Amino acid sequence: MGFRLPRIVHARKSLQRSSSTGNGASPKAVDVPKGYFTVYVGEVEKQRFVIPLSYLNQPSFQDLLSQVEEEFGYEHPMGGITIPCSEDAFLNLTRSLNES
């Protein structure tokens, strides 16, 4: 079960999609540069994204994290924050953060 985010506009190059190991284990921390953190996004199949820590200061990203916490709690079996929304909705949100 996931939820939808409002549709927003264009992307920034600092958001990186990376591959997960497929067995639920996280790739090495070396894959995450300083100033970034990992989230897993998807309703069924999770994609791993490396995003800037600065997103944590953005009200719209904080709202997203609050929705995730309310609906799913703090259990994150992938090892990083799991956001159960569509990949397109997540990309649209992050695009809007890069434009502000």
Disulfide bonds with the S-S distance in Angstrom:
none
